[in-house]
Amino acid sequence: MKGFIYNAAGLSIPVEFTPGVPFRFECPEEDCGKVVVIEGVIEEVDEVEFTKVLEKTIKENPSFSKIREITSRRFVFKGKVNEREVTLPVESFQDFTERFLREVLILKG
């Protein structure tokens, strides 16, 4: 499965993951503008937990307020980004695509 981890070192980082399985991902400076090392696990959670993580993320970095539009609130990343312990919202590519297409179709419709 592929998805975005939001606010990983201030970025939206695309990763490949299996829910519940620990992984390590390194985004080089040429791709991310800085080296970003992500180590941890993406877990499926209930909407209440996802929303808490989402709101905490936005409080820490208001430039991510657009992610409030996420409708499928089911994954969070727990682990480290550049050695800093974090819990961050995650959106699968499929969910992102469906949300994006709904927005485009509503705008054109």
C-alpha positions in Angstrom: 0.0 0.0 0.0 1.2 3.5 -0.7 0.4 6.7 1.2 1.4 10.1 2.4 2.8 10.8 5.8 1.9 14.4 6.6 4.3 16.8 8.3 7.2 14.5 8.3 10.0 17.1 8.9 7.5 19.6 7.5 6.8 17.7 4.3 4.2 15.3 2.9 6.3 12.2 2.2 5.0 9.4 0.0 5.9 5.9 1.3 5.1 2.3 0.7 3.8 0.4 3.7 2.0 -2.5 5.1 -0.2 -1.6 8.0 1.3 -2.8 11.3 4.7 -3.7 9.8 7.7 -1.6 10.9 9.6 0.0 8.1 12.5 2.4 7.4 12.5 5.0 4.6 15.1 7.6 3.7 14.3 10.5 1.4 17.5 12.0 0.0 18.3 15.7 -0.1 17.9 15.8 -3.9 14.3 14.5 -3.6 13.1 16.2 -0.4 15.4 19.3 -0.1 16.9 17.7 3.0 17.6 14.2 4.2 14.5 12.8 5.9 14.8 9.4 7.7 11.5 7.8 8.7 11.4 4.7 11.0 8.3 3.3 12.5 5.0 1.7 11.8 1.7 2.9 10.2 -1.2 1.6 12.1 -4.9 1.5 11.3 -6.8 3.4 14.0 -10.3 4.6 14.7 -11.5 8.0 13.5 -11.3 9.6 17.0 -7.6 8.8 17.3 -6.9 9.9 13.8 -8.6 13.2 14.4 -6.6 13.8 17.6 -3.4 13.2 15.7 -4.5 15.4 12.8 -5.4 18.3 15.1 -2.1 18.0 17.0 -0.2 18.0 13.7 -2.1 21.2 12.5 -1.4 22.9 15.8 2.3 22.2 15.4 2.3 23.2 11.8 -0.7 25.3 10.6 0.4 25.1 7.0 -1.1 21.6 7.1 -4.6 22.8 7.8 -5.7 21.6 4.4 -5.5 18.0 5.6 -8.6 18.6 7.7 -10.4 17.7 4.4 -9.3 14.1 4.7 -12.4 12.0 4.7 -10.9 8.5 5.2 -9.4 8.9 8.7 -7.8 5.5 9.4 -4.0 5.5 9.4 -1.4 7.1 11.7 2.4 6.8 11.6 4.1 6.1 15.0 7.8 6.3 15.1 10.7 8.6 14.4 11.4 11.2 11.8 15.1 12.3 11.8 15.4 10.7 15.3 12.4 12.8 16.7 9.5 10.7 18.2 6.3 11.6 16.3 2.8 10.5 15.7 1.5 11.8 12.3 -1.6 11.4 10.1 -1.3 9.2 7.0 -3.6 9.1 4.0 -3.4 6.2 1.5 -2.9 7.1 -2.2 -6.3 5.6 -3.0 -8.1 7.7 -0.4 -6.2 10.8 -1.5 -7.1 10.2 -5.2 -10.8 9.6 -4.4 -10.8 12.9 -2.3 -9.0 14.8 -5.0 -11.4 13.5 -7.7 -14.4 14.4 -5.7 -13.1 18.0 -5.3 -12.4 18.3 -9.0 -15.8 16.8 -10.0 -17.6 19.1 -7.6 -15.7 22.2 -8.9 -16.5 21.3 -12.5 -20.0 20.1 -11.8 
